[in-house]
Amino acid sequence: MILHGYFRSTASWRVRIALGLKGLVAEQVSHHLRRGEQRAPDYLALNPQGLTPAFVTDDGAVLTQSLAICEYLDEVYPEHALLPADPVERAKVRAVALAIACDIHPVQNLKVLQRLRDLGLAEEVVTAWAASVIEEGLDAVDKLPAGTGGPFAFGDKPGLADLCIVPQLGNARRFNVDLRWPRLLAIEAACLELDAFKAAAPGAQPDAE
């Protein structure tokens, strides 16, 4: 298995956590996003979107999109399930993961932010807009796991929702967002007690700057 990513990429961070929770080890290949290495021809041959991560299975299949990769890992390596068995509960977990991965996180994507700068918006306007999207999104996400019990988003074990929440809170800090969500911060604290989350953190990666 090979994980093509970048230490600060929150999408790659999600997959690193999933691998750790399942006790799996993948070779990591770094593509420096700020230097544009994700747009190099050899990487675009793997992932035409020019985004990280890309994941190569032991059989040579190339997978893209972090949540698709995580669900693949869950299906092929079911130990420490990332999704509950009950269909309703699975949908609730997916809702949190998708709210972060599809609605909140893309606004902080370097490509999106650079497009705004290219349109002539001042840097403080660009970063303020990104921060406001994080705040609005996490205001809603904070309410979704309410009443579920347990230290994690949905019970006594971390899963797909948790591995999205922790990187997004890390991203919120990068944009100087006021972390006003006690439930999400409690989930993060519980997760960061676990080796899988510690080892997946950006600062723990060999390409960290």
Secondary structure, DSSP 8 states (H G I E B T S, - for coil): -EEEE-TT-HHHHHHHHHHHHTT---EEEE--GGGTGGGSHHHHHH-TT--S-EEE-TT--EEESHHHHHHHHHHHS-SS-SS-SSHHHHHHHHHHHHIIIIIIGGGG-HHHHHHHHHTT--HHHHHHHHHHHHHHHHHHHTTTTTT--SSBTTBSS--TTHHHHHHHHHHHHHTT-----HHHHHHHHHHTTSHHHHHHSGGGSTT--
